[in-house]
Amino acid sequence: MNIYNYLFKFIIVGDTNVGKSCLLLQFTDSRFRNEHDATIGVEFGSRNLKINEKQIKLQIWDTAGQESFKSITRSYYRGSIGGILVFDVTNRESFDNVQKWHTEIQGYACDKIEMVIVGNKIDLEDRREVKTEEGRKFAQKHGFDYFETSAKTGENVDAVFESMATKVLAKIGSGDLDPSQEIYGIKTGSIGIYSKPANPPTNNQPSKPQTITTNQNQNQKSDTCC
């Protein structure tokens, strides 16, 4: 059942081991795994949110950061309305590569995509290589919001996805986005579209929104967080 006003498709990109899969798991399941299964291809998760009195379902695709999977992950850029560019604050190279990932998304995603930059692993402050101001300046240069998160503790993780969803919803409200065009990564649900039955059943209570996380590809072990 499409019990939501809108479904938004988001994609998470960035180098391998920056914490993309851990961010997804923390957001959908509110948990963290110390042992990392390196993503092969893509992983999928979803969660329902209530934003401005609207029920929003976020469908989130976590992509592999390895070069060898580029041909697979590029196909997921298309049809995404949100792009989350992630780097590891303890890894300077992963920050330097954010520009590469930005260019990658621009080349394949729709021109309406909303993007945000995330510096992850702030729980490892003593190992930080990228200052907060550096990340913020890069984001401001491209007109993006900037968040620093910890997929381990959950700090600021929800804020990233909620902020993105709020901006997309505002664009729908302003007419900048047409939700009937699924090419933008938006799908209209049943709420507010179909009329209620004349004699609705009284015995069955509607189920609560559930978080669903599934791995669509096999995984490969690694030593550090995703």
Secondary structure, 3 states (H helix, E strand, C coil): CCCCCEEEEEEEEECCCCCHHHHHHHHHHCCCCCCEEECCCEEEEEEEEEECCEEEEEEEEEECCCHHHHHHHHHHHCCCCEEEEEEECCCHHHHHCHHHHHHHHHHHCCCCCEEEEEEECHHHHHHCCCCHHHHHHHHHHHCCEEEECCCCCCCCHHHHHHHHHHHHHHHHHHCCCCCCCHHHCEEECCCCCCCCCCCCCCCCCCCCCCCEEECCCCCEEECCCC
